[in-house]
């Protein structure tokens, strides 16, 4: 029992374990994408699966995203439950028709007669000087499009539980994992990328946020890396006499408005921190929800921290300058408390 309690996995191992357990239970589950086979996925999300299930269920594909995402849509329409990896979310541009015109719309246009239980998993996030075409998160781009669920877990526990939920869901699910939270040895490994993960099969609901730190003075809403920036900022704010509540959004579509509004009723101040772009994004959506449904709870304007509307620079100093961080959160939270 003690060993089970202390069972620790990285984010990538939690994901691959979830996929393996569902493949063992359900012969209709298979995975396809670039380097998902022998290599185990460039971000480790399919490690060990090729050896266990073979090339018919863990399929390396050519570098043709339109083709293999289209193949996943077709397989799902015929009763399979494909998991397909788009290596970097930035690559959506070459296959967007298959995602937003086919995957997202066919269930609706068929009157619900065609189900598409596709999991489209993709790596997101900057901080590694990968340049403008490999460093985005693009949460809002996908959440904006009706017809798909869009989730972005932040912990190994949630990565496993939400992956299992996504595979079992009859709707298309875009499953966004953050590179930094995969716990890979060749990247800067964070403590947050390793966590307790039970060996058994379990689910975490899609569409439900998680309060990761309770507080009474200000609500800080984050997702993936910005949750951890917010938690570190909360420690510094505590020394300033400010008690921050931190919410891990986990899911963008559906969006858990209730948890945000309930927290706002307690703290009366709201900050939203996002690694996506500022304009037309998640921060704007949550600010609008607060204005429309919680305006009279607000004692100060909503504060938004996100990437300015510029391509993400390759230069490390410039990239670090535009990314959210705990110092920015602390500075803006103190200003917000004084308004």
N, C-alpha and C positions, 0 to 999 in steps of 0.2 A: 504493500500500500504506500509506503514511504517513497519507494522508487517511482511509482506511478505519479505521486504528487510532485516529485521533482523532475519529471520527464521534460526535458527542454529540447526544443527544435528551433531551427532557423525558419524564417518565413518561407524560403524555397522548399525546404523539406516538408513543412506543414502542407504546402500546396500539393506536392507530388504524392504525399501520403493520402490526402483526400481523394485525388484522382484515382490512385491505385485501389483504394477501398471501394469506390463506386464502380470501377471496371470489374472488380471481382464479383460484385453483386449483380451487375447488369451487363449482359453481353452486347447490348446495343450502344454502350458507351465506348467511344474511341477518340483518339487524338491525332491531329495533323497540324503541320506547320514546318517552318524552316528550322532545321537543327534540333527538332524535338526528340529525335530518335537516339542514335548512338551518343551524340553529344550531351543529351539531357536538357536541352534548352539553354540558350545563351545566358539566361538569368536563373537557371537551375530548377525551373518549375516542373520539369518532366524527368528529373534524374532518376535512374533505376527502372523506369517504366518499359523501355525497349527490351531490356534483358528479361523482364518478367512476362511481358505480353506479346512480344514479337512484332515484326514489321507490318503485319496485317491490321493491328490495332493501334500501333504507334508509328505513324506514317510521316517520314521525311518527305517534304515537297520541294519542287523547283521554286526558284525565286519568282513567283507569279501569284501575288496576293489576290488578285481578282479571281484567278482560277480556283485556288484552294478554299477561299471563303465562299465562293459560289458553290463549290462542291459540298461544303458543309451545309449550306442552305438546302441544297437538293437532298442530301442524305437525311437531314432532319425532317423534311417534308415527307419522306418515305418511311419514317418511323424510327430512325436512329437517333442517338443523342450525342452529336459530335461536340468535341472541345477543339477549338481552332485557335492557334496562337498567331497574333499579329505582333511580330517581334518588338517593334517600337510603335507606340501610338501615333507617332509622327507619320508613319507610313500609310495612314488611313487614306491619304489623298489618292493613291493609285487604285483603291478598291472601294471607294465610298458608295458607288452605285449599288454594289452587292450588300452593303451594310444598311444604308438608309432607304433605298428604294425596294430592296428585296427582303432582307432579314426583318426589317422593322415594319414593313407594310403588308406582307403576304397574309399573315393571320387575320388582319383587319379586312383586307380586300376579299378574302375568302369567306367572310362572315363567320370566322372562327372555326371553319371546317378543316383548315390546314394549320396544324400546330408546328412551331419551329423551336424546339428545345435546344437551341445552339448556345454554347458558352464561348464567347469571343474574349479570350484573355490577352492582355497586352501590357507591356512595360511602360511606365511613365516616370517622369521626374528628372530634374537637373542636378547640378552640383558637381559634375564630373568633366566639365569642359568638352562635352560631346558636340557642341555647336548647335545652331538654330534648328537643325533637322532631326536631332536625336535627344532633345532635352525638355520637351514640353510635357504638360500633363493633360491639357485639353479635356478636362472633366466636363465643362459646360457644353462643349461642342456636341457630345453624345447625349448628355442629359436633356438638351434642347429638343432632340428629335423624338417625337412620340412613337411608341411601339416597342421600346426596349427598356429593360431594367438596367441601371448603371450603378455599380457598386465599387467601392475603393477601400478595402479593409486595411487596418493599420497595425495589427498585431498577429503573431503566428497563430494564436488561438482563433482569431476571427478569419484569418486566411483559410484555415482548414474548414471551419464550420460554415463559412459563407460560400466556399467553393462547393461543398456538398449540397448546400441549398440551391446553388445556381445550376448544378448538373441535374438536379431533380425537378427544377422548375420547367413548366411547359412553355414559358415565354423565352424569347431571346434575352440573354444577359451579357452585358459588356462588363467584364471582370478586370478591373485595372489594379495592377500590383506595382508598388513603388520599388524601383531598383535598389534604393538605399536600405529598404526594409527586408530585402531578401536574405541578408546575412551571408553574402558571398565573400570568400576569402580574398579575392583579387580586388575587392572594393573596400572602402573604409567601413569596417564593420562597427555598427552601433550596438550598444546594449539592448536597445529597443527591438533589434532584429532577431533576438532570441527570446523565447518565452515558453511558458508552460502549455503543453498541448497533450490532451489525453489520447491514449492509443485507440480508444474505441471510436466508433462512428457517432458523430453528433452534428447537429445543425445550429447555425446562428441565423436568425431571420433576416431576410433582405428587406430593407426599408425601415429599419429601426436604429436610431442614433443611440449613442452610449455616453452617459455622463462619467467621465474618467477622473474628474476632481470636482468636489462640491465646494461652493463658495456662495457669498451673499452680496458682494459688491459689484461685480461685473461678470457678464457672460462672454466667454471667448469661444467661438465656434471654429473648429479646424477640421482638416481632413488629411490623413496620412502624415507626411512629415510636419505639417503645420500644427498638428496635435502635440507633437513632442516639443516643438518650439514654444507652444503655449504653456505646456507643463513646466518647462524650465523657466519661462518668464514668470509664471505664477509663484515660483519659489522666491524670485527676486522681489516681486510685488508684495509678497507677504512681509518682507522686511520693511516695506514702505507703509505697512498698515492696510494694504489692499487685499481683500480676500476674493480671488478669482475662481469662478466656476468654468470648467473646461469641458466642452462637448466634442466628442469624436463623431462626426456626421456619419461615417461608414457607407452611407448610401445617398446617391443624388437623385435617383429615380427608382422607386418612390422616395420622396423627401419627407423626413419626419418633422413636420412643422410643430406638432404638439409638444415635443421635448424642448424645442427652442423657445416656444411661447411660454411654456410653463416656467422655464428658467428665467425668462425675461420678467415675468411677474414677481420673481423673487429679487432679482438684482437691479432691474430698471436701467441697466446700461448694457449695450451690445457691441461687440467687436467680432468681425469675421475675417479670418486669415486664410489665404488661398495661394497655392503655388501656380495657379492658372493666371491668365491675364485679367486685368482689372475690369475693363469695359465689357458689358453684356455677359458677365460671368456669374459664378456661384455667389460671390459676395453681393452682387447687385440683386440677385433673386432673394436672398435671405433678408437683405435690407428692405426690399419691397414687401416681403411677408410681414416684417416687423411694423412697417408703416401702415399696411392695410388691416392687420389683425391685432396689432399690439401697440398702436400709436400712443394711447393714453397711459401705457406702462413706462414709456421712455422718458427719462429725465435728462437726456442729452442726445444729440444726433448719433446715429449709427456710425461707427468707424470701420473702414475697410482697409485691409492691407493685402496687396496682391502684386503680381509682376506688372510693371508699367507696360504700356502697349508698344513694346519693341520686340523684335526677334531676340531670342536668348543668345547672349554673346558667347563666343568661344573663349575669349580672354578670361582667365580665372578672376582677376580683380573686378572686371566688369560684371561677370556672372554673379559673383558674391554680392556685388552692389545692388543688383536688382532683385535677388531672391529674398523672400521673407526670412526673418530670423528673430531670436528671442529679444535682442536689443531693440529692434523696431517695435515689437509688441509692448515691451516695458515702457518705452518712451511714450507711445501713443495711449497706452492705458492710463498712465499718470495724467496726461493731458485730458483724457476723457473724464476721469474722476474729478477734475477741477472745473469742468464745465457745468 
